[in-house]
Amino acid sequence: MGHNKVLFFTFILLIACISGYELSDVKSARIETCRGCSLNRLPEVKNFVMQDAPLYENLEVKFISGAPPELVLLGDGDVELERLPLSSLKRQDCNELLKSKGFEMKSKKEEF
């Protein structure tokens, strides 16, 4: 694993520790973003939101006019645990972030 990836995952673990929740507390997530505007200026994030995000279990995409792309981690009763900005990430980083938070891809059967 490259130096940048080690730093990235160390940062994610640090944020999780500071925010006061454990990965097992995360039940679902939502990506909040505008459909155009800032998302059009972020082609890597746009490809993640439009093509990859629908393939994950317990993840929904909510389009909000003018909203920057953020991953909102939710606990029991949809209580918001944390918001993570996606604007500075590449498509692969967005996928790795979801996986580091315990999210898995839907099985082929569930996609339809």
DAVENVEN-V979324 format. One record per residue. N is the residue number from 0. RES is the residue in one letter. OMEGA is omega in whole degrees, 0 to 359 (none if undefined). Layout:
((N	RES	OMEGA) (N	RES	OMEGA))
This chain:
((0	M	181) (1	G	182) (2	H	181) (3	N	180) (4	K	177) (5	V	178) (6	L	180) (7	F	182) (8	F	175) (9	T	178) (10	F	180) (11	I	179) (12	L	178) (13	L	179) (14	I	180) (15	A	180) (16	C	181) (17	I	186) (18	S	173) (19	G	175) (20	Y	177) (21	E	181) (22	L	180) (23	S	177) (24	D	182) (25	V	181) (26	K	181) (27	S	179) (28	A	178) (29	R	171) (30	I	176) (31	E	181) (32	T	171) (33	C	180) (34	R	183) (35	G	179) (36	C	185) (37	S	181) (38	L	178) (39	N	178) (40	R	182) (41	L	187) (42	P	179) (43	E	180) (44	V	179) (45	K	178) (46	N	177) (47	F	183) (48	V	187) (49	M	186) (50	Q	186) (51	D	185) (52	A	179) (53	P	182) (54	L	183) (55	Y	174) (56	E	173) (57	N	178) (58	L	176) (59	E	176) (60	V	179) (61	K	180) (62	F	181) (63	I	182) (64	S	176) (65	G	184) (66	A	173) (67	P	181) (68	P	179) (69	E	172) (70	L	180) (71	V	179) (72	L	186) (73	L	177) (74	G	178) (75	D	179) (76	G	181) (77	D	175) (78	V	181) (79	E	179) (80	L	184) (81	E	173) (82	R	180) (83	L	178) (84	P	180) (85	L	188) (86	S	185) (87	S	184) (88	L	171) (89	K	181) (90	R	180) (91	Q	178) (92	D	178) (93	C	178) (94	N	179) (95	E	177) (96	L	179) (97	L	180) (98	K	179) (99	S	178) (100	K	174) (101	G	181) (102	F	181) (103	E	177) (104	M	174) (105	K	173) (106	S	181) (107	K	182) (108	K	183) (109	E	184) (110	E	186) (111	F	none))
